[in-house]
Amino acid sequence: MDGTIYKVLSKAALAEAKAKGRFEGSDADRRDGFIHLSAADQLEGTLVTHFAGRSDLVLLAFEAAGLGERLQWEPSRGGAVFPHLYGPLDLATLQWEEPLVLGGDGRHRLPARVAP
């Protein structure tokens, strides 16, 4: 599948990745053997399920086609098809990054440029 895909990271994890030039995965990514990514229409669910209430987050955007064959679209535990990257996420392919802001209701506000 083509289009933009996203990775949610803490600001600290992003700083560490920038120092290396790549993101090598969170504890959950390393446990599962791939880097978990989301399509635009999956972001809200990802944020609610895995990052609820966190105010230290950044959203990273990547062009799916630029990640090559290491990017695979595979069923998750619930059956939905998610993008998984087998190998490090090269920050040279980063399109943009933007902090994720928590609204007064405790939910993250997605940037306007995220188009489902």
Residue frames as a rotation matrix with the C-alpha (Angstrom) as fourth column:
MET 1
0.577 0.817 0.000 0.00
0.817 -0.577 0.000 0.00
0.000 0.000 -1.000 0.00
ASP 2
-0.422 -0.673 0.607 1.15
0.642 -0.695 -0.325 3.50
0.641 0.253 0.725 -0.75
GLY 3
0.603 0.630 0.488 0.56
0.168 -0.699 0.695 6.68
0.780 -0.338 -0.527 1.20
THR 4
-0.214 -0.639 0.739 1.77
-0.623 -0.494 -0.607 8.15
0.752 -0.590 -0.293 4.44
ILE 5
0.441 0.268 -0.857 2.32
0.483 0.733 0.478 5.99
0.757 -0.625 0.193 7.51
TYR 6
0.394 -0.119 0.911 3.01
-0.564 -0.814 0.138 7.13
0.726 -0.568 -0.388 11.05
LYS 7
-0.113 -0.439 -0.891 5.06
0.658 0.639 -0.398 6.31
0.744 -0.632 0.217 14.13
VAL 8
0.782 0.334 0.526 4.25
-0.214 -0.649 0.730 7.66
0.585 -0.684 -0.436 17.59
LEU 9
-0.028 -0.857 -0.515 7.32
0.665 0.369 -0.649 8.19
0.746 -0.361 0.559 19.76
SER 10
0.692 0.068 -0.719 8.16
0.640 -0.518 0.567 9.87
-0.334 -0.852 -0.402 23.02
LYS 11
0.919 -0.392 0.047 10.23
-0.339 -0.846 -0.412 13.01
0.201 0.363 -0.910 22.68
ALA 12
0.292 -0.842 0.453 13.10
-0.689 0.143 0.710 11.21
-0.663 -0.520 -0.539 24.45
ALA 13
0.236 -0.160 0.959 12.96
0.422 0.905 0.047 8.25
-0.875 0.393 0.281 22.03
LEU 14
0.909 0.105 0.404 12.96
0.414 -0.350 -0.840 10.66
0.053 0.931 -0.361 19.09
ALA 15
0.712 -0.701 0.048 16.00
-0.698 -0.698 0.161 12.51
-0.080 -0.148 -0.986 20.45
GLU 16
0.085 -0.667 0.740 17.82
-0.316 0.687 0.655 9.18
-0.945 -0.290 -0.153 20.85
ALA 17
0.471 0.170 0.865 16.84
0.660 0.582 -0.474 8.13
-0.585 0.795 0.162 17.32
LYS 18
0.991 -0.113 0.075 18.01
-0.038 -0.764 -0.644 11.45
0.129 0.636 -0.761 15.85
ALA 19
0.401 -0.897 0.188 21.40
-0.756 -0.208 0.621 10.98
-0.517 -0.391 -0.761 17.52
LYS 20
-0.201 -0.432 0.879 21.71
0.056 0.891 0.450 7.59
-0.978 0.140 -0.155 15.76
GLY 21
-0.704 0.023 -0.709 19.98
-0.671 -0.346 0.656 8.61
-0.231 0.938 0.259 12.51
ARG 22
-0.443 0.575 -0.688 17.49
-0.240 0.663 0.709 5.79
0.864 0.479 -0.156 12.91
PHE 23
0.036 0.528 0.849 14.86
-0.998 0.068 0.001 4.39
-0.057 -0.847 0.529 15.26
GLU 24
-0.733 -0.469 -0.493 15.65
-0.507 0.860 -0.063 0.81
0.454 0.204 -0.867 16.21
GLY 25
-0.100 0.829 -0.550 12.38
0.138 0.559 0.818 0.08
0.985 0.006 -0.170 17.99
SER 26
0.088 0.276 0.957 10.63
-0.918 -0.350 0.186 0.36
0.386 -0.895 0.223 21.33
ASP 27
-0.672 -0.250 0.697 10.54
-0.592 0.747 -0.303 -2.50
-0.444 -0.616 -0.650 23.82
ALA 28
0.266 0.870 0.416 7.26
-0.248 0.479 -0.842 -3.66
-0.932 0.121 0.343 22.22
ASP 29
0.669 -0.082 -0.739 8.77
-0.743 -0.061 -0.667 -3.40
0.010 0.995 -0.102 18.72
ARG 30
-0.386 -0.909 -0.160 11.81
-0.880 0.415 -0.232 -5.46
0.277 0.051 -0.959 19.69
ARG 31
-0.462 0.302 0.834 9.61
-0.450 0.731 -0.514 -8.02
-0.765 -0.612 -0.201 21.46
ASP 32
0.533 0.818 0.218 7.46
-0.158 0.350 -0.923 -8.47
-0.831 0.457 0.316 18.35
GLY 33
-0.120 -0.715 0.688 10.36
0.624 0.485 0.613 -8.42
-0.772 0.503 0.388 15.86
PHE 34
-0.273 0.052 0.961 9.22
0.862 -0.430 0.268 -5.39
0.427 0.901 0.073 13.85
ILE 35
-0.963 -0.014 -0.269 8.50
0.130 -0.899 -0.419 -1.69
-0.237 -0.438 0.867 14.25
HIS 36
-0.144 0.988 0.050 4.79
0.916 0.152 -0.370 -1.00
-0.374 -0.007 -0.928 14.74
LEU 37
-0.996 -0.057 -0.073 3.44
0.020 -0.906 0.424 1.75
-0.090 0.421 0.903 12.47
SER 38
-0.203 0.979 -0.016 -0.06
0.509 0.091 -0.856 3.06
-0.836 -0.182 -0.517 11.75
ALA 39
-0.516 0.239 0.823 -2.02
0.741 -0.358 0.568 4.30
0.430 0.903 0.008 8.78
ALA 40
-0.843 0.173 0.510 -3.87
-0.257 -0.961 -0.099 7.60
0.473 -0.215 0.855 9.22
ASP 41
0.104 0.993 0.047 -7.20
-0.592 0.024 0.806 5.93
0.799 -0.111 0.590 9.96
GLN 42
0.386 -0.037 -0.922 -5.55
0.515 0.838 0.181 3.78
0.766 -0.544 0.342 12.67
LEU 43
-0.520 -0.763 0.383 -3.84
0.143 -0.520 -0.842 6.59
0.842 -0.383 0.380 14.60
GLU 44
-0.051 0.548 0.835 -6.67
-0.815 -0.506 0.282 7.46
0.577 -0.666 0.472 16.99
GLY 45
0.881 0.402 -0.252 -7.04
-0.231 0.827 0.513 3.83
0.414 -0.393 0.821 18.02
THR 46
0.175 -0.913 -0.369 -3.28
0.581 0.399 -0.710 3.45
0.795 -0.090 0.600 18.44
LEU 47
-0.537 -0.387 0.750 -3.13
-0.240 -0.782 -0.576 6.54
0.809 -0.489 0.327 20.65
VAL 48
0.307 0.751 0.585 -6.08
-0.847 -0.064 0.528 5.49
0.433 -0.657 0.616 22.83
THR 49
0.903 0.110 -0.415 -4.87
-0.013 0.973 0.229 1.90
0.429 -0.202 0.880 23.19
HIS 50
0.408 -0.856 -0.318 -1.14
0.813 0.499 -0.299 2.41
0.415 -0.136 0.900 23.69
PHE 51
-0.618 -0.748 0.241 -0.49
0.617 -0.652 -0.441 6.07
0.488 -0.124 0.864 24.61
ALA 52
0.395 0.903 0.168 -3.54
0.576 -0.386 0.720 7.35
0.715 -0.188 -0.673 26.53
GLY 53
0.948 0.167 -0.272 -2.88
0.318 -0.565 0.761 10.46
-0.027 -0.808 -0.589 28.61
ARG 54
0.106 -0.988 -0.112 0.79
0.878 0.040 0.477 10.82
-0.467 -0.149 0.872 27.63
SER 55
0.906 0.245 -0.344 1.88
0.132 -0.938 -0.320 14.39
-0.401 0.244 -0.883 26.97
ASP 56
0.128 -0.968 -0.217 5.45
-0.398 -0.251 0.882 13.65
-0.908 -0.027 -0.417 25.80
LEU 57
0.129 0.034 0.991 4.63
0.575 0.812 -0.103 12.34
-0.808 0.583 0.085 22.32
VAL 58
-0.337 -0.263 -0.904 5.64
-0.631 -0.650 0.424 13.22
-0.699 0.713 0.053 18.79
LEU 59
0.642 0.552 0.532 4.04
0.117 0.615 -0.780 12.02
-0.757 0.563 0.331 15.55
LEU 60
-0.483 -0.827 -0.287 6.42
-0.344 -0.122 0.931 11.08
-0.805 0.549 -0.225 12.72
ALA 61
0.685 0.725 -0.074 5.25
-0.300 0.188 -0.935 10.77
-0.664 0.663 0.347 9.10
PHE 62
-0.537 -0.829 0.154 6.88
-0.257 0.335 0.907 8.61
-0.803 0.448 -0.393 6.42
GLU 63
0.138 0.487 -0.862 6.03
-0.990 0.052 -0.129 7.82
-0.018 0.872 0.490 2.79
ALA 64
0.597 0.175 0.783 5.24
-0.363 0.929 0.070 4.10
-0.715 -0.326 0.618 2.78
ALA 65
0.981 -0.193 0.035 6.82
0.116 0.427 -0.897 3.53
0.158 0.883 0.441 -0.63
GLY 66
0.429 -0.867 0.256 10.11
-0.643 -0.491 -0.587 5.00
0.635 0.087 -0.768 0.62
LEU 67
0.214 -0.310 0.926 10.50
-0.882 0.346 0.320 2.22
-0.420 -0.885 -0.200 3.21
GLY 68
-0.437 -0.494 -0.752 10.82
-0.849 0.504 0.162 -0.47
0.298 0.708 -0.640 0.56
GLU 69
-0.005 0.418 -0.909 10.24
-0.270 0.874 0.403 -4.19
0.963 0.247 0.108 0.90
ARG 70
-0.876 -0.342 -0.341 10.97
0.231 0.325 -0.917 -4.19
0.424 -0.882 -0.205 4.63
LEU 71
-0.666 0.727 0.168 7.50
-0.683 -0.502 -0.531 -2.66
-0.302 -0.468 0.831 5.10
GLN 72
-0.861 0.430 -0.272 4.81
0.253 0.826 0.504 -5.32
0.441 0.366 -0.820 5.31
TRP 73
-0.348 0.844 0.408 1.07
-0.887 -0.438 0.149 -4.90
0.305 -0.310 0.901 5.83
GLU 74
-0.746 -0.035 -0.665 0.00
0.087 0.985 -0.150 -7.67
0.661 -0.170 -0.731 8.20
PRO 75
0.354 0.935 -0.032 -3.00
0.072 0.007 0.997 -8.58
0.933 -0.355 -0.065 10.35
SER 76
-0.526 -0.419 0.740 -2.80
-0.685 -0.308 -0.661 -7.56
0.505 -0.854 -0.125 14.00
ARG 77
-0.986 0.151 0.070 -4.19
0.063 0.727 -0.684 -9.53
-0.154 -0.670 -0.726 16.91
GLY 78
-0.291 0.944 -0.155 -7.63
-0.143 -0.204 -0.968 -8.04
-0.946 -0.259 0.195 16.21
GLY 79
0.117 0.317 0.941 -7.47
0.771 0.568 -0.287 -8.83
-0.626 0.760 -0.178 12.49
ALA 80
0.923 0.154 -0.352 -6.96
-0.055 -0.854 -0.518 -5.27
-0.380 0.497 -0.780 11.19
VAL 81
0.507 -0.765 0.398 -4.07
0.835 0.319 -0.448 -4.90
0.216 0.560 0.800 8.73
PHE 82
0.878 -0.300 -0.372 -1.25
-0.046 -0.829 0.557 -2.68
-0.476 -0.472 -0.742 10.07
PRO 83
0.679 -0.727 -0.105 2.08
-0.239 -0.083 -0.967 -1.60
0.695 0.682 -0.230 8.59
HIS 84
0.856 -0.507 0.104 5.07
0.094 0.350 0.932 -3.35
-0.509 -0.787 0.348 10.17
LEU 85
0.662 -0.709 -0.241 8.69
-0.633 -0.358 -0.686 -2.46
0.401 0.607 -0.686 9.38
TYR 86
0.908 -0.418 -0.028 11.28
0.396 0.835 0.383 -5.22
-0.137 -0.358 0.923 9.58
GLY 87
-0.101 -0.975 0.197 14.44
0.929 -0.163 -0.332 -3.34
0.355 0.149 0.923 10.39
PRO 88
-0.491 -0.165 -0.855 15.36
0.646 -0.728 -0.231 0.12
-0.584 -0.666 0.464 11.65
LEU 89
0.657 0.714 0.241 13.34
0.736 -0.541 -0.406 3.19
-0.160 0.445 -0.881 10.70
ASP 90
-0.400 -0.877 0.265 15.77
0.916 -0.388 0.102 5.44
0.014 0.284 0.959 8.83
LEU 91
0.187 0.503 -0.844 15.11
0.573 -0.754 -0.322 9.05
-0.798 -0.423 -0.429 9.81
ALA 92
-0.828 -0.461 -0.320 16.50
-0.022 -0.543 0.840 10.21
-0.561 0.702 0.439 6.45
THR 93
-0.760 0.604 0.239 13.10
0.484 0.281 0.829 9.10
0.433 0.746 -0.506 5.07
LEU 94
-0.353 0.623 -0.697 11.14
0.759 -0.244 -0.603 11.24
-0.546 -0.743 -0.387 7.58
GLN 95
-0.128 0.417 0.900 8.64
0.787 -0.509 0.348 13.56
0.603 0.753 -0.263 5.87
TRP 96
-0.150 0.100 0.984 7.70
-0.397 -0.917 0.033 15.58
0.905 -0.386 0.177 8.95
GLU 97
-0.511 0.028 -0.859 7.33
0.746 0.511 -0.427 15.46
0.427 -0.859 -0.282 12.71
GLU 98
-0.256 0.480 0.839 4.90
-0.339 -0.857 0.387 17.25
0.905 -0.185 0.382 14.98
PRO 99
-0.975 -0.064 0.213 4.20
-0.222 0.233 -0.947 17.14
0.011 -0.970 -0.241 18.73
LEU 100
-0.318 0.908 -0.274 0.94
0.453 0.399 0.797 15.48
0.833 0.129 -0.538 19.75
VAL 101
-0.786 0.113 0.607 -1.10
-0.473 -0.743 -0.473 17.76
0.398 -0.659 0.638 21.96
LEU 102
-0.704 0.595 -0.387 -3.53
0.706 0.647 -0.288 16.49
0.079 -0.476 -0.876 24.60
GLY 103
-0.330 0.695 0.639 -6.93
-0.019 -0.681 0.732 18.13
0.944 0.230 0.238 24.53
GLY 104
-0.476 0.229 0.849 -8.93
-0.837 -0.414 -0.358 19.05
0.269 -0.881 0.389 27.62
ASP 105
0.643 0.765 0.038 -10.74
-0.756 0.625 0.193 15.72
0.124 -0.153 0.980 27.31
GLY 106
0.226 -0.661 0.716 -7.43
-0.523 0.538 0.662 13.84
-0.822 -0.523 -0.224 27.63
ARG 107
0.645 0.025 0.764 -7.42
0.541 0.691 -0.480 12.72
-0.540 0.722 0.432 23.99
HIS 108
-0.452 -0.883 -0.129 -4.62
0.419 -0.337 0.843 13.53
-0.788 0.327 0.522 21.57
ARG 109
0.630 0.554 -0.544 -5.29
-0.185 -0.573 -0.798 16.03
-0.754 0.603 -0.259 18.80
LEU 110
0.154 -0.561 0.813 -3.98
0.835 0.515 0.197 14.85
-0.529 0.648 0.547 15.44
PRO 111
-0.617 -0.433 -0.658 -2.29
0.023 -0.845 0.535 17.45
-0.787 0.315 0.531 13.24
ALA 112
0.322 0.815 -0.481 -4.47
-0.463 -0.308 -0.831 18.84
-0.826 0.490 0.278 10.45
ARG 113
-0.069 -0.414 -0.908 -2.16
-0.998 0.027 0.063 17.36
-0.001 0.910 -0.415 7.82
VAL 114
-0.875 -0.087 0.475 -3.02
-0.146 0.985 -0.089 13.81
-0.461 -0.148 -0.875 8.89
ALA 115
-0.209 0.807 -0.552 -5.50
-0.977 -0.199 0.079 12.73
-0.046 0.556 0.830 6.24
PRO 116
-0.246 0.172 0.954 -7.32
-0.284 0.928 -0.241 9.40
-0.927 -0.330 -0.179 6.67
